[in-house]
Amino acid sequence: MDQVRSRFIQLNVAVVAFHVVTTAICVALRWPAQFGGAGDPDNVTAEMWLRGTAIGAPVVLTIVLAAATLAAASFGRIGTVGTIVIVLVSLLIIIGGSGEAFGIPSPDVPTAVLIFSGVANVLLSLATLYLAYRLLRGSPAREAPAG
């Protein structure tokens, strides 16, 4: 695996882990998503699947990101498709993270948590997009090694 692909995969594994951990924390602390209106702190476990939490992306999106990361570790078309899916998910995470950071404050979630959510999600996604660009830009010449 070349260095750019390796960094890209490592970053996305870290992003998936970030969303798993932050979702668990938000469920434990009853911090619902705030993007699109305040979520229900008594229903975070149900809302986390499609809506996400104050910090974590929706669980369905995290599962898609994990599967795409596995695909992106491959060379050829499968790796390219996985990388493109990661780009699309990263763009959605930028929108969601920004929505959390700039959303209307809620008594259920500290404002600092919402700002952290936006900053962390946007920075992680921008790093992902940069590495995806580098990977896709060089992907036609990077097929499976002979041997």
C-alpha positions in Angstrom: 0.0 0.0 0.0 1.4 3.4 -1.0 2.0 6.1 1.6 -1.0 8.3 0.6 -3.4 5.4 0.7 -2.0 4.2 4.0 -2.5 7.7 5.6 -6.0 8.0 4.1 -7.0 4.6 5.5 -5.5 5.4 8.9 -7.2 8.7 9.0 -10.6 7.2 8.2 -10.2 4.4 10.7 -9.6 7.2 13.3 -12.6 9.1 12.0 -14.8 6.0 12.4 -13.4 5.4 15.9 -14.0 9.1 16.7 -17.7 8.8 15.8 -18.2 5.5 17.6 -16.6 7.0 20.8 -18.4 10.3 20.6 -21.7 8.7 19.9 -21.3 6.5 23.0 -20.4 9.5 25.1 -23.4 11.5 23.8 -25.8 8.6 24.5 -24.4 8.2 28.0 -24.7 12.0 28.7 -28.0 12.3 26.8 -26.7 14.9 24.3 -28.9 14.7 21.2 -28.2 16.2 17.8 -29.0 19.9 17.6 -28.7 20.3 13.8 -32.2 20.8 12.3 -33.7 21.5 15.7 -33.0 20.2 19.2 -33.2 16.5 19.6 -34.8 14.6 22.4 -32.4 13.8 25.3 -34.7 11.0 26.4 -34.5 9.4 22.9 -30.8 9.8 21.9 -30.5 6.0 21.4 -33.2 6.0 18.8 -32.2 9.3 17.1 -28.5 8.4 16.8 -29.1 6.0 13.9 -30.3 8.5 11.4 -29.9 11.9 13.1 -26.7 11.4 15.0 -25.8 13.0 18.3 -24.4 16.3 19.4 -20.9 15.2 18.3 -21.2 11.9 16.5 -22.4 11.4 12.9 -25.5 9.2 12.4 -24.6 5.6 13.0 -25.8 4.6 9.5 -23.3 7.1 8.1 -20.6 5.8 10.3 -21.3 2.2 9.1 -21.1 3.4 5.5 -17.8 5.2 6.2 -16.4 2.0 7.8 -17.4 -0.1 4.8 -16.0 2.5 2.3 -12.8 2.6 4.3 -12.4 -1.2 3.8 -13.1 -0.8 0.1 -10.7 2.2 -0.2 -7.9 0.0 1.1 -8.1 -2.0 -2.1 -6.4 -1.0 -5.4 -8.3 -0.5 -8.6 -12.0 0.3 -9.1 -13.1 -1.0 -5.6 -10.6 1.4 -4.0 -11.7 4.3 -6.2 -15.4 3.7 -5.4 -14.6 3.4 -1.7 -12.6 6.7 -1.8 -15.5 8.5 -3.7 -18.0 7.3 -1.1 -15.7 8.6 1.7 -15.6 12.0 -0.1 -19.4 12.1 -0.2 -19.7 11.1 3.5 -17.1 13.6 4.5 -19.1 16.4 2.7 -22.2 15.3 4.7 -20.2 15.4 7.9 -19.0 18.9 7.1 -22.6 20.0 6.7 -23.7 18.2 9.9 -20.8 19.4 12.0 -21.2 23.0 10.8 -24.9 22.7 11.6 -24.2 21.6 15.1 -21.6 24.3 15.7 -23.8 27.1 14.4 -27.1 25.7 15.6 -29.4 27.3 18.2 -28.0 26.7 21.7 -30.0 24.2 23.7 -30.2 23.6 27.5 -29.6 19.9 26.7 -26.1 20.3 25.3 -23.3 22.7 26.4 -22.4 25.2 23.7 -18.7 24.3 24.0 -19.6 20.7 23.0 -21.5 21.9 19.9 -18.5 24.1 18.9 -16.1 21.3 19.5 -18.3 19.1 17.3 -18.3 21.5 14.4 -14.5 22.2 14.6 -13.5 18.5 15.0 -15.8 17.2 12.3 -14.9 19.9 9.8 -11.2 19.6 10.4 -11.2 15.8 10.2 -13.3 15.9 7.0 -11.1 18.5 5.4 -8.0 16.4 6.1 -9.9 13.4 4.6 -10.9 15.4 1.5 -7.3 16.5 1.0 -5.9 13.0 1.2 -8.8 11.7 -1.1 -7.9 14.3 -3.7 -4.2 13.2 -3.6 -5.2 9.6 -3.8 -7.7 10.0 -6.6 -5.4 12.3 -8.5 -2.7 9.6 -8.6 -5.0 6.6 -8.7 -4.9 5.8 -12.5 -1.2 5.1 -12.3 -1.5 3.2 -9.0 -3.0 -0.2 -9.8 -2.3 -3.4 -7.9 1.4 -4.1 -7.7 2.8 -6.8 -9.9 4.1 -9.7 -8.3 
